[in-house]
Amino acid sequence: MHPSMAPDPETRDRENSFYRLARGAVTDFESIASAEEMAAAGYTAAERRDGRGLAHRAKIDAKRALPLLSRAFEATIKHHSVAEVVEAAEALIESLETHLKYSVTRFLHPADALADLHGAMLEQDME
């Protein structure tokens, strides 16, 4: 998916590249919850153990993706995109950081933050 509607082709390519990274990071994050549910719902010790292993692996993947996403934001979005896209990207990174560090539920969920970023990228050319 390529949501960026930036008028400049270079900015559009940078934003779409960042969005793909962001979507991957959110997918990794959502995999944590799925694996934890699998671990909790397992009927056998082996199923629960497998679920815990998958959750651990998903956490590692998500924590590895976050610094890459932050660096990509600094290099491609922060100084090149419109304010709404920059704000939505910052909110997404902050949401991922907060959820990975504290496992909170009262903060903007990363999937919602990704949807906000998607919307900001789509609407930027309409201004």
MODELLER restraints for C-alpha pairs under 7 A, 6 or more apart:
rsr = mdl.restraints
at = mdl.atoms
rsr.add(forms.Gaussian(group=physical.xy_distance, feature=features.Distance(at['CA:2:A'], at['CA:16:A']), mean=5.35, stdev=0.5))
rsr.add(forms.Gaussian(group=physical.xy_distance, feature=features.Distance(at['CA:3:A'], at['CA:16:A']), mean=6.59, stdev=0.5))
rsr.add(forms.Gaussian(group=physical.xy_distance, feature=features.Distance(at['CA:3:A'], at['CA:118:A']), mean=5.99, stdev=0.5))
rsr.add(forms.Gaussian(group=physical.xy_distance, feature=features.Distance(at['CA:3:A'], at['CA:121:A']), mean=5.86, stdev=0.5))
rsr.add(forms.Gaussian(group=physical.xy_distance, feature=features.Distance(at['CA:3:A'], at['CA:122:A']), mean=5.52, stdev=0.5))
rsr.add(forms.Gaussian(group=physical.xy_distance, feature=features.Distance(at['CA:4:A'], at['CA:12:A']), mean=5.40, stdev=0.5))
rsr.add(forms.Gaussian(group=physical.xy_distance, feature=features.Distance(at['CA:4:A'], at['CA:15:A']), mean=6.10, stdev=0.5))
rsr.add(forms.Gaussian(group=physical.xy_distance, feature=features.Distance(at['CA:4:A'], at['CA:16:A']), mean=5.89, stdev=0.5))
rsr.add(forms.Gaussian(group=physical.xy_distance, feature=features.Distance(at['CA:4:A'], at['CA:121:A']), mean=4.59, stdev=0.5))
rsr.add(forms.Gaussian(group=physical.xy_distance, feature=features.Distance(at['CA:4:A'], at['CA:122:A']), mean=5.51, stdev=0.5))
rsr.add(forms.Gaussian(group=physical.xy_distance, feature=features.Distance(at['CA:5:A'], at['CA:12:A']), mean=6.45, stdev=0.5))
rsr.add(forms.Gaussian(group=physical.xy_distance, feature=features.Distance(at['CA:5:A'], at['CA:121:A']), mean=5.97, stdev=0.5))
rsr.add(forms.Gaussian(group=physical.xy_distance, feature=features.Distance(at['CA:5:A'], at['CA:122:A']), mean=5.30, stdev=0.5))
rsr.add(forms.Gaussian(group=physical.xy_distance, feature=features.Distance(at['CA:5:A'], at['CA:124:A']), mean=6.28, stdev=0.5))
rsr.add(forms.Gaussian(group=physical.xy_distance, feature=features.Distance(at['CA:5:A'], at['CA:125:A']), mean=5.54, stdev=0.5))
rsr.add(forms.Gaussian(group=physical.xy_distance, feature=features.Distance(at['CA:6:A'], at['CA:12:A']), mean=5.02, stdev=0.5))
rsr.add(forms.Gaussian(group=physical.xy_distance, feature=features.Distance(at['CA:6:A'], at['CA:124:A']), mean=6.39, stdev=0.5))
rsr.add(forms.Gaussian(group=physical.xy_distance, feature=features.Distance(at['CA:6:A'], at['CA:125:A']), mean=5.83, stdev=0.5))
rsr.add(forms.Gaussian(group=physical.xy_distance, feature=features.Distance(at['CA:7:A'], at['CA:125:A']), mean=6.48, stdev=0.5))
rsr.add(forms.Gaussian(group=physical.xy_distance, feature=features.Distance(at['CA:11:A'], at['CA:80:A']), mean=6.59, stdev=0.5))
rsr.add(forms.Gaussian(group=physical.xy_distance, feature=features.Distance(at['CA:11:A'], at['CA:81:A']), mean=6.79, stdev=0.5))
rsr.add(forms.Gaussian(group=physical.xy_distance, feature=features.Distance(at['CA:14:A'], at['CA:76:A']), mean=5.63, stdev=0.5))
rsr.add(forms.Gaussian(group=physical.xy_distance, feature=features.Distance(at['CA:15:A'], at['CA:77:A']), mean=6.51, stdev=0.5))
rsr.add(forms.Gaussian(group=physical.xy_distance, feature=features.Distance(at['CA:18:A'], at['CA:72:A']), mean=6.44, stdev=0.5))
rsr.add(forms.Gaussian(group=physical.xy_distance, feature=features.Distance(at['CA:18:A'], at['CA:73:A']), mean=6.98, stdev=0.5))
rsr.add(forms.Gaussian(group=physical.xy_distance, feature=features.Distance(at['CA:21:A'], at['CA:69:A']), mean=6.33, stdev=0.5))
rsr.add(forms.Gaussian(group=physical.xy_distance, feature=features.Distance(at['CA:22:A'], at['CA:69:A']), mean=6.53, stdev=0.5))
rsr.add(forms.Gaussian(group=physical.xy_distance, feature=features.Distance(at['CA:23:A'], at['CA:114:A']), mean=6.98, stdev=0.5))
rsr.add(forms.Gaussian(group=physical.xy_distance, feature=features.Distance(at['CA:25:A'], at['CA:62:A']), mean=5.82, stdev=0.5))
rsr.add(forms.Gaussian(group=physical.xy_distance, feature=features.Distance(at['CA:25:A'], at['CA:65:A']), mean=5.65, stdev=0.5))
rsr.add(forms.Gaussian(group=physical.xy_distance, feature=features.Distance(at['CA:25:A'], at['CA:66:A']), mean=6.76, stdev=0.5))
rsr.add(forms.Gaussian(group=physical.xy_distance, feature=features.Distance(at['CA:26:A'], at['CA:110:A']), mean=6.10, stdev=0.5))
rsr.add(forms.Gaussian(group=physical.xy_distance, feature=features.Distance(at['CA:26:A'], at['CA:111:A']), mean=6.25, stdev=0.5))
rsr.add(forms.Gaussian(group=physical.xy_distance, feature=features.Distance(at['CA:28:A'], at['CA:58:A']), mean=5.86, stdev=0.5))
rsr.add(forms.Gaussian(group=physical.xy_distance, feature=features.Distance(at['CA:28:A'], at['CA:61:A']), mean=6.28, stdev=0.5))
rsr.add(forms.Gaussian(group=physical.xy_distance, feature=features.Distance(at['CA:28:A'], at['CA:62:A']), mean=5.07, stdev=0.5))
rsr.add(forms.Gaussian(group=physical.xy_distance, feature=features.Distance(at['CA:29:A'], at['CA:58:A']), mean=6.95, stdev=0.5))
rsr.add(forms.Gaussian(group=physical.xy_distance, feature=features.Distance(at['CA:29:A'], at['CA:62:A']), mean=5.56, stdev=0.5))
rsr.add(forms.Gaussian(group=physical.xy_distance, feature=features.Distance(at['CA:31:A'], at['CA:58:A']), mean=5.89, stdev=0.5))
rsr.add(forms.Gaussian(group=physical.xy_distance, feature=features.Distance(at['CA:32:A'], at['CA:55:A']), mean=4.89, stdev=0.5))
rsr.add(forms.Gaussian(group=physical.xy_distance, feature=features.Distance(at['CA:32:A'], at['CA:58:A']), mean=5.19, stdev=0.5))
rsr.add(forms.Gaussian(group=physical.xy_distance, feature=features.Distance(at['CA:32:A'], at['CA:59:A']), mean=6.08, stdev=0.5))
rsr.add(forms.Gaussian(group=physical.xy_distance, feature=features.Distance(at['CA:35:A'], at['CA:51:A']), mean=5.09, stdev=0.5))
rsr.add(forms.Gaussian(group=physical.xy_distance, feature=features.Distance(at['CA:35:A'], at['CA:52:A']), mean=6.75, stdev=0.5))
rsr.add(forms.Gaussian(group=physical.xy_distance, feature=features.Distance(at['CA:35:A'], at['CA:54:A']), mean=5.57, stdev=0.5))
rsr.add(forms.Gaussian(group=physical.xy_distance, feature=features.Distance(at['CA:35:A'], at['CA:55:A']), mean=4.75, stdev=0.5))
rsr.add(forms.Gaussian(group=physical.xy_distance, feature=features.Distance(at['CA:36:A'], at['CA:51:A']), mean=6.16, stdev=0.5))
rsr.add(forms.Gaussian(group=physical.xy_distance, feature=features.Distance(at['CA:36:A'], at['CA:52:A']), mean=6.39, stdev=0.5))
rsr.add(forms.Gaussian(group=physical.xy_distance, feature=features.Distance(at['CA:36:A'], at['CA:55:A']), mean=5.65, stdev=0.5))
rsr.add(forms.Gaussian(group=physical.xy_distance, feature=features.Distance(at['CA:38:A'], at['CA:48:A']), mean=6.89, stdev=0.5))
rsr.add(forms.Gaussian(group=physical.xy_distance, feature=features.Distance(at['CA:38:A'], at['CA:51:A']), mean=5.19, stdev=0.5))
rsr.add(forms.Gaussian(group=physical.xy_distance, feature=features.Distance(at['CA:39:A'], at['CA:47:A']), mean=6.60, stdev=0.5))
rsr.add(forms.Gaussian(group=physical.xy_distance, feature=features.Distance(at['CA:39:A'], at['CA:48:A']), mean=4.09, stdev=0.5))
rsr.add(forms.Gaussian(group=physical.xy_distance, feature=features.Distance(at['CA:39:A'], at['CA:49:A']), mean=6.63, stdev=0.5))
rsr.add(forms.Gaussian(group=physical.xy_distance, feature=features.Distance(at['CA:39:A'], at['CA:50:A']), mean=6.94, stdev=0.5))
rsr.add(forms.Gaussian(group=physical.xy_distance, feature=features.Distance(at['CA:39:A'], at['CA:51:A']), mean=3.96, stdev=0.5))
rsr.add(forms.Gaussian(group=physical.xy_distance, feature=features.Distance(at['CA:39:A'], at['CA:52:A']), mean=5.41, stdev=0.5))
rsr.add(forms.Gaussian(group=physical.xy_distance, feature=features.Distance(at['CA:40:A'], at['CA:48:A']), mean=6.39, stdev=0.5))
rsr.add(forms.Gaussian(group=physical.xy_distance, feature=features.Distance(at['CA:42:A'], at['CA:48:A']), mean=4.80, stdev=0.5))
rsr.add(forms.Gaussian(group=physical.xy_distance, feature=features.Distance(at['CA:70:A'], at['CA:93:A']), mean=6.86, stdev=0.5))
rsr.add(forms.Gaussian(group=physical.xy_distance, feature=features.Distance(at['CA:77:A'], at['CA:86:A']), mean=6.26, stdev=0.5))
rsr.add(forms.Gaussian(group=physical.xy_distance, feature=features.Distance(at['CA:78:A'], at['CA:86:A']), mean=5.68, stdev=0.5))
rsr.add(forms.Gaussian(group=physical.xy_distance, feature=features.Distance(at['CA:84:A'], at['CA:120:A']), mean=5.85, stdev=0.5))
rsr.add(forms.Gaussian(group=physical.xy_distance, feature=features.Distance(at['CA:85:A'], at['CA:117:A']), mean=6.22, stdev=0.5))
rsr.add(forms.Gaussian(group=physical.xy_distance, feature=features.Distance(at['CA:85:A'], at['CA:120:A']), mean=5.28, stdev=0.5))
rsr.add(forms.Gaussian(group=physical.xy_distance, feature=features.Distance(at['CA:85:A'], at['CA:121:A']), mean=5.92, stdev=0.5))
rsr.add(forms.Gaussian(group=physical.xy_distance, feature=features.Distance(at['CA:88:A'], at['CA:113:A']), mean=6.85, stdev=0.5))
rsr.add(forms.Gaussian(group=physical.xy_distance, feature=features.Distance(at['CA:88:A'], at['CA:116:A']), mean=6.09, stdev=0.5))
rsr.add(forms.Gaussian(group=physical.xy_distance, feature=features.Distance(at['CA:88:A'], at['CA:117:A']), mean=4.79, stdev=0.5))
rsr.add(forms.Gaussian(group=physical.xy_distance, feature=features.Distance(at['CA:88:A'], at['CA:120:A']), mean=6.93, stdev=0.5))
rsr.add(forms.Gaussian(group=physical.xy_distance, feature=features.Distance(at['CA:89:A'], at['CA:117:A']), mean=5.93, stdev=0.5))
rsr.add(forms.Gaussian(group=physical.xy_distance, feature=features.Distance(at['CA:91:A'], at['CA:113:A']), mean=6.38, stdev=0.5))
rsr.add(forms.Gaussian(group=physical.xy_distance, feature=features.Distance(at['CA:92:A'], at['CA:110:A']), mean=5.92, stdev=0.5))
rsr.add(forms.Gaussian(group=physical.xy_distance, feature=features.Distance(at['CA:92:A'], at['CA:113:A']), mean=4.80, stdev=0.5))
rsr.add(forms.Gaussian(group=physical.xy_distance, feature=features.Distance(at['CA:92:A'], at['CA:114:A']), mean=6.11, stdev=0.5))
rsr.add(forms.Gaussian(group=physical.xy_distance, feature=features.Distance(at['CA:95:A'], at['CA:107:A']), mean=6.94, stdev=0.5))
rsr.add(forms.Gaussian(group=physical.xy_distance, feature=features.Distance(at['CA:95:A'], at['CA:108:A']), mean=5.99, stdev=0.5))
rsr.add(forms.Gaussian(group=physical.xy_distance, feature=features.Distance(at['CA:95:A'], at['CA:109:A']), mean=6.29, stdev=0.5))
rsr.add(forms.Gaussian(group=physical.xy_distance, feature=features.Distance(at['CA:95:A'], at['CA:110:A']), mean=5.46, stdev=0.5))
rsr.add(forms.Gaussian(group=physical.xy_distance, feature=features.Distance(at['CA:96:A'], at['CA:110:A']), mean=5.65, stdev=0.5))
